[in-house]
Amino acid sequence: MPHLELGLDTFGDVTSGPDGALLSHAQVIRDIVAEAVLADRLGVDFIGLGEHHRADFAISSPETVLAAIAGQTKRIRLGSAVTVLSSDDPIRVFQRFSTLDAVSNGRAEVILGRGSFTESFPLFGFPLSEYETLFSEKLDLFAALLSNAPVTWEGSIRPPLKDQKVFPPIEHGRLKAWIGVGGTPESVVRAARYGLPLMLAIIGGDPKRFRPYVELYHRALNQLEKPLLPIGVHSPGYIADTDAQAREELFPDYKKMRDRIGAERGWPPMSRAEFDQEADHGSLYVGSPETVARKITATAQALGISRFDLKYSGGPIPHERLMRCIELYGTKVIPMVRELLA
């Protein structure tokens, strides 16, 4: 069993203030910086910020917020969760993260993905009809940049590059880049082909059903004669002092978030029974520190992962409650998981 890093992820859900009204995007961003500073102080290994271009999430530029966090933290690793590479420029993404790596003294990571929303395509002028080509070619270019050497590259989405240097280079080693995968075998094999660590977004159902993807990844790495690489899991959750309190506090806000997204995708509203089923047997890590620690440990052992990131934001949960959740994660859950795994 590899050493397990324990991190936190947020999409910067717009939260509600003391009066129940939604806060401004600007205030939410400032609160996220405070949440990350607390996580750093408590020994959390990683903070990941998702990129979205919608009214319900405040973070459209993860690297900018991460740079603000870098200036107020010492050791926590700083990454995206995810960077929507399909609608961005791979060279600019690399430059922004190599800059973040410089200001944070080597703590930057990037998790590359397609994202689960498509708002960025029309926003930045990319046709959805080229969804697959954009991701595969941009990933190919990004992978070439990771060597820190001058890049020669050719594809259909932009003019070719010949011996192109990209600045600033990574100071030590190479930028840690993961591929975020929602559950397609092609994506798993692609991560192996580029020799990039795999981040599994497990947002519903029994986490053990992802075991075949882990085995496929290991098999592909082996066939490609590449070394064993880290596998991480990103899943939603929430911690309070007791199981009952955690569920009562999370359910109303989680339902708001889930129903809003569900309405866009033709899903029925989420029932309390569905929520409880996901908490009991699925991929929602909600409860007391003991309950959440046991569940994380079980997933880590079942999948043999080396990183678990708890997505601690889920709908308009107030900032004070998120801070308490982070406090319990850092002071109780992480030590318990370490003990259980030892």
N, C-alpha and C positions, 0 to 999 in steps of 0.2 A: 504494500500500500504506500503510494508516494506521500510525502509531507503535504498536508492540506493547508492551503492558504484560505483565509476567510475574508471575504470582501462584502461591500454594499454597492447596490446600484440604485439609481433614481432616474426617472424620465422628467423630473421637475414638474410633477403634476401641480397644477394651480390649486393652492390650498385655501381653506376658509379661515378668516380671522375670528377673534373673540365674539363678534356680533353675528357670525354665521355667513357674512357676505364674503365673496371671493376676493382674495388679495390681488394686487397688481402683479404683472409678470416681473417687474423690477424688484418688488419686495420678495417674491418667491425666490428669485436668483440670489438675493442677499442671504436669505434663510438657508439656501442650499450650501453656500460657502460656510456658514456657521455649523451646519450639520457635518460637513466634511472635516472641519477643524476639530470638532468633538470626536469624530471617528479616529482621527490621527492620534489625538491625545490618549484614547483608550486602547490603542494598539491594533486597530483594524488594519488588515493588510492592503486593502485596495478600495478605491472609490471609482465607480463607473457612472458616467453621465450620458444619457441617451440623447440623440439628435432628433428633434421633431419640428414640424412647421405648421402647427395647429394651435387653436385658441386654448385648448385644455392642458398643454404642456409648455413650460416657460423657456426651455433650453433649445435654442436653434443653433448655437455655436458652442459645443462642449469644450473645445480647447481654450476658449477665452475664459470661461468660468473655471476651468482646471488651472489655468495660469494664475488666476486670483487665489485659488486654493493653495497653489504651490508656494506663494509668497507668505502664507500663514501656517504652513505645516513643515514637518521635518522628515517623516519617514514613509507615510502612506503612499502607495503607488497610485498613479493618476491615469485614468483611461476613459475611453468612450464606451457606450453601451447601447447602440452601436453608432459608428460613423456610416452614413448612407453613401457608400462609395459610388454607386451608379449615377447619382446626380451631382457629383462633385468632380473636381480636377485632381487626379491622383498625385500630381507633383505638388500642388498646393496643400493637399492633405499631409503629405510627407513633410513638407516644410513647416507646417503649423505644429506637427507633433515633434519634429526634431528641435524646433524652437522651445516647445514645452519641456522637452527632455533637457535642454540647456538650462533653462531657468529653474528647473526642479532638481538639478544635479542627478540626472539619469533615472528619474522615476516615471517617465512617460510610457504608456502602452496604448495601442490602438486596437479596437475590435472592429473589424470591417464586416459590413453586411449589406443586405438589400433593404433592411428596414421592413417593418410590417405595415407601413402606410405609404401612400403614393403621392402625397401632396407636394413633395419636393420636385417631382418630374415637371408638371406644368409651371411651377414657380421658377425653375431655372431653365425652362425651355427645352426639356428633353422629352421625346415622344415615348409613351408607354409601350408602343409597339416594338421598341428596341430594348426592352427590359433586360432580356438575356444577354444580348451582345454587349450592352453598356457595362454590365457587371463583369462579364468574363474578360473583356479586353482591358478594362480599367484595373481589375485585379492583377492581370498579367503585367501591366506596366508598373503597378505599385510593388509587386514582388521583385521586379528588376531593380527598383530603387533601393531595396533593403540591403543590397551588397555594399552601399556607400561608395561604389566605384562609378566612373562615368558610364552613362546609360546609352546603349544603342537599342532602339525598339521600333517596331513597325506594326501598325494595325489599321483598321478601317475608320476609327472614330476621330482621328486627329492626324496631322502631318507627322512623318517619322522623326525620330531623334537619332542623332549620330554623335557618339562620344560626348554626350551632354552631361556636364557637371551640375549637381543640384546642391544648393546651400540653404542653411548650414548643414554640414554633415553631422551624423551622430558622433559625439565625442569619444565614447568608449563602447566597443562592441557593436551591436546592431539594435535597432528599434524593435521592441517586442510587439509583434503584430499577430493577432488572433483572427480566425474567421468565425463569425457568428452564424450558427446554423439552426434553422427551425425544425429540421427533420426530413431532409431529402437526401437519399443516398449519394446523388451526384455531388452535392455540396460537401459531403463528408470526404469523398474521394478527391475532390478538388483541393481541399485543405491539405490532404496528405501529399498530393502532387507538388504543391508549392512548398512543402515542408513547414507549414504553419500550424501552431497549436489550434485546437478545436474548442469553441465555446458553444455548448448546447443550450439553447433557450427552451427550457422545459416549463411551459406555462399552464399545463393542464394534464390530467391523467396520471397514472402510476409512473413515477420516474424510471422504474425498472424496465419499462417497455423500450427505453433508449439503449439498453444493453447491446442489441444488434448493431447499432451505429458505432458504439465504442469498439466492438469486435471488427467491424468493417474497416474502421480507421486504422486499427493496429495491423490488420491484414494488408491494407494498402501500403502503409509505411514500410512494412516488412518486404513486400514485393518490389517496392521502389528503392529498397536498400537505404532507407532513411532511418535516423535514430528515433527511439521512442520519444514522443513529444507530449506536453501537458494537455490534459482535457479538463475543461471547466464546465460548470453548470450555473445557469442564471435562472432563478425561480422567485416568484413573489412570496411575501410573507409579512408578518407583523407580530411584535412581541409586547406583551403587557405582563403584569404581575401574576395573573391567573389565566387559565384557559378561557374561562367564561368572560372575563373582562376583555381579553384580546379579541374574541369573536364579536362581542357586543360593540366594541369600539370600531372594529374594522368593517363589519358587514354593511352598514348604511352607505359609507363612502366608497367602498369597493364596488358595491352594487351600482352606484351612480356612474362610476367610471366604466364598468363592464357593460351596463345597459346603453350608455351613450355610444360606445364603440359598436356594440351589438346592433343597435338600430341602423347604423350605416351599412352593416354587413348582413342584415336580414336574420339576425338571431333573435329568439324570444328573450324576454326579460329574465334575469337570473333569480331563481327562487332561493329561499333560505336553505332548503333541503339540498339544492345543488352546491351551494357554498359550503355547507357542512360536510357533504360527501367529498368535496375537493380538499377540505381541511383534514378529514379523517384518513382518506385513502389516496389522495391525489398529490398535486404539486403546489399546494398552498401551505406555507410553513407558518401557521398562525397558532399562538398559544403562549403558555408560560415559557420561561427560559428552558426549563427541563424538557418540555414537550418539543420545542423547536430544536434543541440540541440533539435529542434522540433521533428526530426525523432527518436532520442534516447528516448525522453519523450513518444512518441506515442507507441514505442515498450515496454517500461517499464510498461506503463499503460495497454496495451493489454495483456501482459503475467504475470504481477504481480511479476516481478523479483526483486532480491536484489543486483545484480551486473551486470554491463554492461562493457565489455572489447572491446575497439576499436582496431582492428588489423591494426595498422597504417603503416606497411610496406607492399608494394605490387609491387614486381619487383624491378628493379635497380634505384628507386627514390634516388637522391643524399641526402647525410646526412644533408646538410644545409636545404633542404626542409622538411626533416623529423623533424628536430629541430623546424622549424617554425610551422609545424603541431602540434607538442607537446605543443608548447608555446600557440597556439590558443586554444587547447583543455583545458589546465590547467587554462588559464586566462579568457577565454570567454565561452567556451562550458559548462564546469562543473558548474560555477555559474548560467548560464541560465537554465540548466536542473534542478538544485536545486530550482530555482525560479518558474519554470513552474510546478514542482511537488508539491510545497508548495501551 
